[in-house]
Amino acid sequence: MIARTLFTPEHAQFRDAVRKFFARELVPNLARWDAQGMVDKAFWRRCGEQGLLCPDMPEEYGGAGLDFRANAIVLEETSYTGSPTPAFGVHSDIVAHYLLKYAAEEIRRTWIPRMADGTAIGCICMTEPAGGSDLKALRTTARRDGDHWRIDGSKTFITNGATADLAIIAARTGAEPGAKGISLFFCETDRPGYHVGRKLDKVGQPSSDVTEVFFEDLLVPAHYLLGIENAGFAHMMQELPQERLSIAVSAHAAAQRAWDITVEYVKQRQAFGGTLLDFQNTRFVLADLRAKLQVGWAHLDACIMALVGKQLTTDEAAGAKLWHTELRCEVTDACVQLFGGYGYMNEYEIARLWKDARIQRIYGGSSEIMKELISRAI
Ligand SMILES: Cc1cc2nc3c(=O)[nH]c(=O)nc-3n(C[C@H](O)[C@H](O)[C@H](O)COP(=O)(O)OP(=O)(O)OC[C@H]3O[C@@H](n4cnc5c(N)ncnc54)[C@H](O)[C@@H]3O)c2cc1C
């Protein structure tokens, strides 16, 4: 791979430490976490101790005061284990940023340090059963009730739903339909009226807990409103570039992992008196994918630096999410083919990488919605 110039020697040391830590404490637990449908909460705390959570939060809030390059390293190394869990992207790249930018100082001081040390896990509740792409149509309501807000409604597909200690909730506060009447709220998940529903049975990503969430007469203090009342949609649009880039980063690292383990496999698998790599088809498939991965890393690095410089636009982030998640599916599908029947066996890592890939073209905004966003900038 062409040297990546955005990372410093300190970043390289950090990456090395993260990779060794995951080899020691993540990989040996994966099968057990898959079976229980969630990552141990104790592992989040270990990640906090190692400085893997919220590294780009300011030091005064318990972070390391770094920039998104550190978050990208954690995402890449997580994906490169062959598993996308725990959901660091949701926790560090999304929820912590909403708190930092929009929460009251008391909430920031209490909760961001806990997110950074892994004693509190975050989730974000936007999607509803009636629709995810059309966020403007959400139906959950928040009504002012004295010095509280009363929230009622239901959400689905919430990552970290079962393990989260705090949530960001999008709800309708204005009478007007559409984007203008939406606000965001902070909420502890142990408040009366906050109910976690079913843990959902997914095709892939088995150790990521994704659940339904219900709000029934959920009362939160007035100062739990995040940012400006009725400006929640605009706040979400501001945060989405980082969320989308973090999905693109994890997709690309997983695609690289798929390619790397496939190269190892085709070098040793025998057929017709030689190895699979002896076939021109195998070499051409791998060469084509390698060229795309190489170009992809350069593009990703440019996007990471644009985000660090606060220059990454909504349409550029949408382009990154679209392209890297589609590439991941192309790479893993081609790699399964090269594994033959073994590629379809759950005990093979390539099968897992293939199953886990599919959702990335849907969550965080589907590929079609990414095309909508890009086309608006034309
Ligand atoms: C495993 C998993 C984890 C998730 N984690 C979270 C989370 O933590 N928090 C959260 O809030 N949500 C989460 N989601 C929800 C996810 O973001 C939504 O599933 C996604 O936005 C799509 O919404 P939908 O499922 O309602 O599909 P729909 O909106 O019903 O879309 C169905 C199809 O129609 C297409 N479509 C919709 N609108 C248009 C359009 N205008 N033009 C063209 N095509 C269109 C879509 O692209 C899609 O192909 C998660 C989902 C999954 C499966």
The ligand as a Gaussian input file, in Angstrom:
#p B3LYP/6-31G(d) Opt

LIG

0 1
 C      -28.183000      -2.864000      11.978000
 C      -28.777000      -1.481000      11.936000
 C      -28.300000      -0.503000      12.800000
 C      -28.882000       0.767000      12.807000
 N      -28.505000       1.691000      13.740000
 C      -29.244000       2.829000      13.890000
 C      -29.054000       3.700000      15.005000
 O      -28.180000       3.470000      15.848000
 N      -29.863000       4.784000      15.131000
 C      -30.837000       5.081000      14.225000
 O      -31.531000       6.076000      14.396000
 N      -31.043000       4.282000      13.137000
 C      -30.280000       3.159000      12.972000
 N      -30.515000       2.320000      11.909000
 C      -31.542000       2.676000      10.942000
 C      -31.027000       2.995000       9.538000
 O      -30.362000       4.228000       9.522000
 C      -32.231000       2.925000       8.595000
 O      -32.553000       1.550000       8.461000
 C      -31.963000       3.544000       7.246000
 O      -31.834000       4.941000       7.351000
 C      -33.086000       3.240000       6.235000
 O      -34.349000       3.489000       6.792000
 P      -35.496000       2.362000       6.705000
 O      -34.915000       1.092000       7.190000
 O      -36.704000       2.864000       7.381000
 O      -35.787000       2.173000       5.166000
 P      -36.758000       3.073000       4.269000
 O      -36.555000       4.500000       4.602000
 O      -38.130000       2.502000       4.343000
 O      -36.167000       2.794000       2.814000
 C      -36.452000       1.596000       2.098000
 C      -35.808000       1.693000       0.715000
 O      -36.327000       2.819000       0.022000
 C      -35.252000       3.638000      -0.399000
 N      -35.644000       5.043000      -0.363000
 C      -36.203000       5.725000       0.666000
 N      -36.334000       7.015000       0.356000
 C      -35.861000       7.168000      -0.912000
 C      -35.715000       8.268000      -1.808000
 N      -36.069000       9.510000      -1.467000
 N      -35.200000       8.046000      -3.042000
 C      -34.822000       6.806000      -3.400000
 N      -34.921000       5.717000      -2.601000
 C      -35.419000       5.902000      -1.370000
 C      -34.120000       3.368000       0.556000
 O      -32.878000       3.709000       0.009000
 C      -34.288000       1.883000       0.780000
 O      -33.659000       1.200000      -0.270000
 C      -29.907000       1.074000      11.864000
 C      -30.353000       0.083000      10.969000
 C      -29.826000      -1.174000      11.036000
 C      -30.433000      -2.231000      10.130000

